[in-house]
């Protein structure tokens, strides 16, 4: 698995080398064709988005994405979706992280589109009892 200079590429390559991550193949390419046809209604989806969604469909997996266009297409196909904030909420509820707010603030600080005064931010804190 070759990495590049993108954030997390080195960590992903290391996880692959350690066997924690594996490459998966889509065996039924009709899924890809169907998704491409449907994605015409959601023009912001790329070929990579289509492939990732097809794999999630084929493997009955939860799709991790923060992209609204991909999220809409996934939900239209009954593929469960979770985003970065959802992962952080689960980590907080499972006791993996002690508090959620510092992580949300770090996302904001790093340029993640999240309004600290907005509903998503406030709802995340409410769900973990930090409101």
Secondary structure as the mmCIF struct_conf table of DSSP 4:
data_model
#
loop_
_struct_conf.conf_type_id
_struct_conf.id
_struct_conf.beg_label_comp_id
_struct_conf.beg_label_asym_id
_struct_conf.beg_label_seq_id
_struct_conf.end_label_comp_id
_struct_conf.end_label_asym_id
_struct_conf.end_label_seq_id
BEND BEND1 UNK A 5 UNK A 6
TURN_TY1_P TURN_TY1_P1 UNK A 7 UNK A 8
HELX_RH_AL_P HELX_RH_AL_P1 UNK A 9 UNK A 17
TURN_TY1_P TURN_TY1_P2 UNK A 18 UNK A 19
BEND BEND2 UNK A 20 UNK A 21
HELX_RH_AL_P HELX_RH_AL_P2 UNK A 29 UNK A 39
TURN_TY1_P TURN_TY1_P3 UNK A 40 UNK A 41
BEND BEND3 UNK A 42 UNK A 42
TURN_TY1_P TURN_TY1_P4 UNK A 43 UNK A 44
HELX_RH_AL_P HELX_RH_AL_P3 UNK A 47 UNK A 58
TURN_TY1_P TURN_TY1_P5 UNK A 59 UNK A 60
STRN STRN1 UNK A 63 UNK A 64
HELX_RH_AL_P HELX_RH_AL_P4 UNK A 68 UNK A 76
TURN_TY1_P TURN_TY1_P6 UNK A 77 UNK A 78
STRN STRN2 UNK A 81 UNK A 82
HELX_RH_AL_P HELX_RH_AL_P5 UNK A 84 UNK A 93
TURN_TY1_P TURN_TY1_P7 UNK A 94 UNK A 95
BEND BEND4 UNK A 96 UNK A 98
BEND BEND5 UNK A 100 UNK A 100
HELX_RH_AL_P HELX_RH_AL_P6 UNK A 101 UNK A 109
TURN_TY1_P TURN_TY1_P8 UNK A 110 UNK A 111
BEND BEND6 UNK A 113 UNK A 113
TURN_TY1_P TURN_TY1_P9 UNK A 116 UNK A 117
BEND BEND7 UNK A 118 UNK A 118
HELX_RH_AL_P HELX_RH_AL_P7 UNK A 119 UNK A 127
TURN_TY1_P TURN_TY1_P10 UNK A 128 UNK A 129
#
